[in-house]
Amino acid sequence: MAAADLALASRALDAADPLSRFVERVRRPDQDLIYMDGNSLGAPSNVVLDAIGARADEWRRRLVGGWANWIELPATVGDRLGEVTLGAARGQVVISDSTTVNLYKLATAALDARPDRRAVVVDPGEFPSDRYVLDGLVERRGLERRASVDAETALLLRSHVDFRTGELRDMAGETAEAHAHGALTLWDTSHSVGVVDVRLDAACADLAVGCTYKYLGAGPGAPAFLYVRRDLADDLRNPIQGWFGQRDQFMMGPQYQPVDGVERFLTGTPNVLDLAAIEAAVGLVADAGIAAVRAKSVALTAHAVAAADSELAPLGFELATPREADRRGGHVALRHPDAWRVCRALLEHEAVVPDFREPDILRLGMPPLTTTFMDVSEAIVRTRRVVENGRHLGYDRERSRVT
């Protein structure tokens, strides 16, 4: 496909996009910039930035008196997040800590609930932080790592969307298989929340965690969330017994007595400014509708795949993401032996921001509420230009710390 034809097709798709009004709410630092790393850190929407400012003003005006409004936010914002993006009924999601800390809490609770079982299942290609947490628990408890679920499996840990390739896993199917063997499941939804219709309740998932700063765009380091299926919550114990999970927390009692339900997995004082950002970000998804968000995501990734086939395959790029729409998350991964140097050249010469993952993957992330079809095609065309002109060859193969 010629670049002019690709641009024409992109403009037609943008003109027909029912979610185009959301893209206009993003403050771009440079109109020429093509931001394709929303799967790592979402771009800020005006609504989210304004919400942070409004909450900061409330803090200025009310000082400590603001806690009368803020104390329930981890649960109320969690409920909204669950209903809008996770397919989770109220009373099962709270905002708390980071994804890694939440994963540790839930994995520990799950293993405590299956003390007679000796194995866990976690893929060696799983997201590193998730693997590190499980590795530590396995080593301390003398457990075994296994490749598949069996009668001795206590816990299956899985990412809903693979962080490298963008492959979307069959949550319902894998959960059913784990349950058939009596194992619990823990899903990391960090790369699916806000871009995939997750449906935790429908999948009968036991436990889940995820972040809010990728497709939701709640800001760098915004707190994570955790999900505990309603009928499991009171049988599980939070290994980090913080005062926000305590019954009658302001009684300051001498012994820890966890509250009922998912709120027992809260720990310390919540970040109120970030909760304002998360609440606003979820509101944007609610306004758009998760079904429409998912539909645009499928269309964006399909557009990227077609453009890459036409423009980049002849230059040695290979698609690492599944071609089937129902097996794709929200980003497209392209393999190339010089992917790291291509990434650097795009950043410094073409005003394109993708990212790189070892050993040879260039990732293009496309949050539907902040990405246009023209963004996608222009990123592909500029990538072709970089490689055709050999600009990437001027960069050292040594990686920087942040990729």
Secondary structure, 3 states (H helix, E strand, C coil): CCHHHHHHHHHHHHHCCCCHHHHCCECCCCCCCEECECCCCCCCEHHHHHHHHHHHHHHHHHHHHHHHHHCCHHHHHHHHHHHHHHCCCCCCEEECCCHHHHHHHHHHHHHHCCCCCCEEEECCCCCHHHHHHHHHHHHHHCCEEECCCCCCEEEEEEECECCCCCEECCHHHHHHHHHHCCCEEEEECCCCCCCCCCCCCCCCCCEEEECCCCCCCCCCCCCCEEEECCCCHHHCCCCCCCHHHECCHHHCCCCCCECCCHHHHCCCCCCHHHHHHHHHHHHHHHHHCHHHHHHHHHHHHHHHHHHHHHHCHHHCCEECCCCCHHHECCEEEEECCCHHHHHHHHHHHCCEECEEECCCEEEEECCCCCCCHHHHHHHHHHHHHHHHCCHHHHCCCCCCCCC
